[in-house]
Amino acid sequence: MSRPASRRSGKGSPGAPVHAVDPPDSAPTWAVPRDPSPGEFGRRIKMLRLSRGLTLKDLEERGGISATHVSEIERGKASPTVGALGRIALALGTRPATLLDPLVLPEVSAMRAEERESRQMQWGSARLAPVSDPVRGAELSALILTLPVGRAPALMHSHEGEEWATVLSGVAEIRVEDEPFVLREGESLHFRSHRPHAYSNPASAPAVLLIASRPRLAL
């Protein structure tokens, strides 16, 4: 099914804020292209940045935009102007339209194993792959996290909301602030994710975990 046409108000200028898409009046609610919310838009930028192995300082150097401002955008605390959006896209090596691409989300989403393989991305030294694509109104994401062998943190981050992890195979250490939790196959951990947390693998074989996160990570 082709994507319904969308109309964007105004042509914009380097100092103008980014406007939302006006949905076609005749389109069903579920099929209306929806611009990403500030939080979702910020997560999209962050995941693209991480997938390219770039830091906030890298974006500042490559695009000439303040690392502090990009951090605020990634956290959904600020909306970029058209000019800032262009500089972020330049730093990420993509087109501004890619960052703003409206979403048409279904009510039900299925993902085959071969699709998941092609959607893997690197975050730190860990590998992430979505369990499925999001559905309309999704607030939760589920990911397969693969940790390489090594006691050094493979992945460190913090965000609003909550996170839940269960070990599918191997052994994982999840450190929530200064408190370590060593989990083995079948064991789980649930925590408020505003607390800095890190994933590492103290065993001699890769560990595979199922991670659920709220709010949804854009992957």
N, C-alpha and C positions, 0 to 999 in steps of 0.2 A: 504494500500500500504506500503510495507516495505521501510525503509530508505535506500537510495543508500549508497554503501560502501564508506568509505573515507580513504585517506592515509595521515599519519602524517609524516613530514620529520624529521628524526633523533629521537633517543631515549631520548635525553635530559639528563641533569645532574643537581645536586643541584644548580649550579651556572649559568646554561644556561637559556636564556630567553625562554618564551613559544612561540612555532611556530604555524602558522596558518595551517589549513587543506588545502591540495591540492585537488581541486574538481575533480571528475571523468570527463574525457574529453567528454564522451558520454552522460552525464546526461543533461536534459533540464535545462536552466538557473534557472527557478523557483524552481526546485527540488534539487539543489545543497546544501548540508549541508554547512552552513556558520558559521564560528567561530564568537562569539560576538565581536563587535568593543570594543576598550578600554572603551568608555563611557557606552556601554551596559553591558560589563563585570563588570565594577565597580558598576553599578546600581543593577546587579544581586547579587553581594556580599552584598551590603548595604541592600537590601530587605530581604535576607536570615538572615542577622544579626539582623535586626529589628524584623523579624517574630519570632526570638528566644529570643527577649527581651534583647539583648546584646549591650553593649556600645563598643566604640572603645577601651577603657581601658580593658574591659573584654577580647577582642580578644588578646590584648597585653599580658595579664596574662595567658590566656589559650593556646596561640599558640607561645608565645615567639617572636612576630613580632611587631615592633614599631607601636604604634597607629597613629603616624604622617604619616608613610608610607602607612598604610591601608587607611587612609583618602585620600591620594593622588591617590591610586588605585581606590577607590570608586568614585572619581571625574573624573576619566579618565585621570589624569595627569601623571600617571606612570603605567608601565606594570610590573607584578611580574615575578621574576625568578621562575623556577620550584620548588626550595626550599621554596621560600616565598609562592607560591601557596599551597604547601603541608601543611605549618604551618597554613595558613588561613583556609583550609579545616578541619584540625584537630580542630581548635578553634570553627568552626561552626558545628562540629559533622557530617561531610559529606565526600564524596570522592572527590579528585581533579577532577576526570573525570566528576563529576556532574556539577562542576563550568564551565568546558570547553565544555560541551556537545554542539556540533554544532546544529544549528537550521535549520529546513526545514520549511519555512514559506509559507503559501498558498496565493493566490490572494484574496480570500474571506474567512472570518472567521465568524462563527455563534456560539453563546453560549446560551444554554438553562438555564432557571432559576435554575434548580436543580444543574447544573454544577457550577453556580456562588456561590451557598451556600457552596459548598465544597471547593471553592477557597478563602474563606474569610481568612484574616490574621489580627492580632492585630498590631497596630502601636501607641505607647503611650497608651492612654486609648480609642482610636478610633478604629473602624473596617473598613477595606478596602476590596473591592471585585472588580475584573476587570469587565468591561462591556462586553468585548470580548477579545479573544486572538489576538495578533498582526498579521498583514499581511506583506507581503514582502515589505521592504523599509519603514516600519512605522516609523514616527517621532512623533506621537501623541498617548497618552494613555488616556482612559476615565475610571473613577473609580466611584463606589458607596461608599460614605463616610458616616458612621453612627457615630454621636457624642452622647455620653452619657450626661446626665444632669450634669451640673457643670460649674461654671464660670472659673475655672482653665483651661488653655489650654489643650485640649485633644491631639493636634497634633501641633508640631512646626517644621518648617524646612525652607530651602532656597535652590535654585538650579538655574542653568542657564536657560534662556528661559522665558516662560510665563505660567500663570495658569489662568483658568477660572472656576468659581463655580456658580451653581444655586441651590437654596433650593427647594427640592421636597416636603418636609414636615417639619413642626416645625420651629424653629427659630435658627439662627446661628450668632455668632459674629466672623468676620474675622478681625484680627488685622494685618495690613501691616505696619511693623516697629512700629511707635507709634500711628498710625491712626486707630481707630476702625470703622468697618462698621457692623451694625446690619441688617441682611437680613431675610425676612420672605418668606413664600411659594411663589414661582414664581419669586423671585427677584434674581439678578445675580451680580457678580463682576468679573472683568477682570484686571489682573495686571502683571507687570514684576516680575518674581519670584526670581530674585537674591536678592530682598529685603526680609529680614526675615519676615515670616508670621506665624500666629497661628490661629487655629480654636478652638472655644469653644461654649458652648450651655448655654445661660442664662435663658432658659425657663424651664418648669416643665415636659417636655416629650422629648424623644430622637428626634434628628434632622437627616434628611437624605438629603444628597447633591449629586449632580452629578458634578464630578470634571474632567476637561480636562487639561492635562499637556503636555507641550512640552519643552524639549525632553521627550521621552517616559520613563515612570517608568517601570522597569522590575518586574512584579508581578506574 
